[in-house]
Amino acid sequence: MSVRDAQTTASIPPARSTAESFGLEWTTHGDLRRLYATEADLWREFETFRIPADLFQGMRVLDAGCGMGRWSYAAAKSGASYLVGFDLHDGVYAAKRLTREVSCVGFLKANIFALPFRDGSFDTVISIGVLHHTGDTYGAIRALLPLVRPGGHLFVQLYETRGVTKDRRMGALLRITNRMPKRLLYRFCVALVAVRYIPLLKNVIQAANHFVQIVSFGKHRTFWRNVADTYDWHCCPYRTFHTAEELQRLFADLGLVEIAITNPAYRGAVNIVGRKPRASGPAHSPQGVGAIAAGED
């Protein structure tokens, strides 16, 4: 029995609220031009993850939790021979539009705890800023691992702890914001970001952020990217924080080797990669990956 076979329906975290929350985010922000002033800005951000280039070049890649497809686009353009992306919500249609001129790319709506792929279907599985929102972060990593072929790689980005006290404060705030109607919350986030641009008032936001983060803001980001990140921070039903040491232990416990934190200087998240040991017998021959992805409308 595989890890995914052992995941019973009763143990799968409810996904409706997650799909609603992030569906609004990625259908509203489904155009790269709302998130980045230029495509070069997208590539600069992608490069900060320090994902080794050989994880993409000529590889079959899965983007687990693709959102509106920006990292799927980057991975495909980095030389993937085929890329499949999935998510719970209608953001996958924005991903299809974004990658319509990129060959050998497919998307589908799916739950990470009930995926339709055969074991060993992918050379590389990536999940960037997603699994901490699933309700079972470790279970989500375990669900992805069987999809990696022997000798293949798993790359994951997860929120890094801000310290126990601040993590608890942010958890308390999330329990409030997550109860708000999603469209009302989104409008509230637009207002918060707008305040962040106002002299004097921005100082109030900055002071509050030292206590508990209420606005996600980058001075070189577009206004709408700051809105998207702020909404993303407040809308999620689930959120977990992690340390590099903790994730390195988890990857080792799962049997991965050549484990590395790809960019130790990255602020706010842990970027970790590991390789699945090669099998002693004949390599598994993946089948049906393209048919599954291409068949989703």
N, C-alpha and C positions, 0 to 999 in steps of 0.2 A: 504493500500500500504506500502510495506517495504521500508527501507532506500535505499536498493539496487535497488528496482523497480523505485524509484524516480531519480536515477542517469541516466540522459539521455545520449545518445551517443555523443551529441554535447558537453557535459560538461566533458567528459572523456579526461584527458590529453593524447596527442599523446605518444605512447609507443614504436614506432619502434626504435628510437635512444637509448632508455633505454635498450631495448632487445639486440641491437647490442653491446652496451658498456659492459654490464654485462655478456652477452653471451660469449664474448671474454675472459673476466676475468675468468669465472668459467669453461669454457672448457679448458683453458690453465692451470689453477690451480685446476684441478678436482681430484687430488690425495692428500690425507692428508699428505703424506710424503714430498710434496713440501712446505707445509704450517707449519708443525710441525716436530721438530726433533724426538719426541716420541708422542705416543697417550696420555701420561700423561700430556703433554703440552696443548693439546686440553682440557682436563678435568679441568686443572688449570684455563684456561681462562673462560670456561663455568661457573665454580664456582664463578668467580668474579661478575657475574650478580646477584647472590643471589636469584635465582628464587626458591620460596618455593617448596620443594620436593613433597608436596601433589598436586601440579598442574600436575604432571606426573603419579604418581603411580596409575595404574588401570584406567587411563583416556583416552578418545578419544581426540587426540591433533591435531591441525592444525598448521603447520609452514608456515606462510604467507611470501613469498619471501625467499625460501629455499636456493637459490644459488646452491652450489655444495653439499649441504646436511649435512654439519658438525654439525649444531645445531639440525637438524632432527635426525641425528645419536645419538647425546647425549641425546635428549629427549626420543627417543625410548629405549635406553639402560638404562634410568632412570626409566623405569617401565611403560611407556604408554601401554595401552591395544591395541591401534591402533593409527597410526600416518599417516597423509596425509600432504605432502608438495607440494607447487606449486611455479612456477615462470614463467616469460615471455619467457625464453630463453632455449637453449639446455643444460644449466647447470643441468637441472633436470635429464639428462641421467647419468651425473657423480654422482648425488645423488643416483640414482638407483644402480649404481655399488658399491658405498660406503656402502650401507645398504643391499646388496644382501644376507648377512647372518643373517640379523635381520628380525624376523617374524613380520607380521602384519604392514607393512609399504608400502605406495604407493605414487607415484608422478605423477603430470600432469602439462602441460603448460597451464597457465591461466592468465588473467588480473584481478587484485584485484578489479577493478570496474565492472567486469562482471563475477562473480564466479558462478559455477554450483551447489553449495551446498544448501540444504534446511536450513531454519532458525533453530537454536537450534541444529545443527548437532554435535557440539563439546563441550566437558567439558572445554577444555582449548584452547585458541588461543594465539600463541606467534608470535612475529615479531621482529627480532633482527637486527637492523641496516639497515632497508629497507624503511620504510614508508616516510622518509625524502627525498627519491629519486623519489617519485611517481608523483610529480607535484601538488598534493593536499593532503598534509599530514593529515589535519583534515578530509577530505572526505574519505581518505583511512581507518582511524580509525573508522569512522562511518560505512563504508562498512563492516568491520569485526564484529562489535558489534552484529548484528542480528544472526550471526553464533554461538555465545556463548549461550549455554542453560541457562535458569534461574538457578542461583546458581553457574554457572561456572565462569571462570576467563579469563581476557585479560591481557597479559604481552607485553609491548612494550619497545623497546630501540630506542632512537632518539638522534641525535647529540645535544650536549649541546652548548649553545652560548659561543663564545670566547670573547664576548664584541662587541658592535655595530660596532665600527671602524674596528676591525679585521674581523668580519663577512662580512663587505662590501668589504674589500680588497680581501678576498677569493672569494667572489662572482664575482668580476671583473676579477680575474685570471681564474676562471672557465669559464667565457664567452669566454676566449681565448683558453684554452686547449680543451674545448668541441667542438670547431670547427675543431680541428686537425683530420686527418684520424686516426681511432682507432689503427691500427697496428703501425703507426708511433708514436703515443702517447705512446703506450706500450713500444716500443724500447727506447723512450726518458726517460721513467720512470725507465727502467733497468739501463740506464746510470746514472741517478740521484742517484739511490740507490748505485751503484758502487762507485760513488764519495764520498758518505757518509762514506765509509769504509777507505778512504785514509787520512792519517794524514795531517794536515794543511787544506786540501780542505774541510774536514768535518766541520771545524770551520766556513767556509764560509756558508755552508748549515745551520748549527745551528743558525748563526746570521740572515740569511734570514728568517728562520722559526719563529723567534720572531716577524717579521714584517708581513709575510704572509706565511702560511704553504705550502711548496713545496715538502717536503719529509715526508712521514709517516714512522717512524723508531723506532724499539725496539731492543736494543742490545742483548736480549735473543731470538729474533725471527730468523727464517731462512732467508736467503737472499731473497728467492722467496716469503716469506710471506711479507717482506718489500716492494717488488716490487708490489705484489697484492694490498696491502693497499694504496700504492702511486698512482697506476693506478686508483684504486677505487675512490680516492680523486679527481682526475682530469678528469675522463671520463664522469661523470654523467651529463645528461641534466638538472636535477633538484637537488637542495639541500637546505634544510631549517635547521635552528638552533632554539633551544628551551630552556626554563628554566624549572626547576622542578615545580615552583609555577604555571606557565602557564599550564603545563600538568595536574597538580592536579586539577586545575579549570575546564579544559576540561573534565576530567574523571567524575568529580562531575556533571557538566552540562549534561553529557550523562546518568546520573542516576546510575553510578557505586558507590559501597560502599566499605568500608575496603580498601581504596586507600593508597598505600604506595610506597615510593621510596626505592627500595630494597637494594641499596648500595649507600648511599649518598656520600661516599668517592671515587666513581668511577670517573676517569678522562676522560673527552671528550664526555661523553654521559649521558643521563638520563635513568635510568631503573625504570619503573613504572608498578605497577600491581593494578588491581581493580577487584572486584567481582560484577557480575550482580545479582541484587536482585532476590530472589526466587519468582516464580509466585504463585498467590493465588490459581489457579486451578490445575488440573492434569498436571504432567510434560510431556513435549513433548517427543515423542519417535522417535529418529533419525532413518532415513532409507536411504539406498543407498549410504552412504559415501564410503564404501569399493568398491562398484561396479564402482563408478565414477573414483576413483584413479586407480584401478586395470585395468581398460579398456584402459588406456592411454599407448601407446607403446613408 
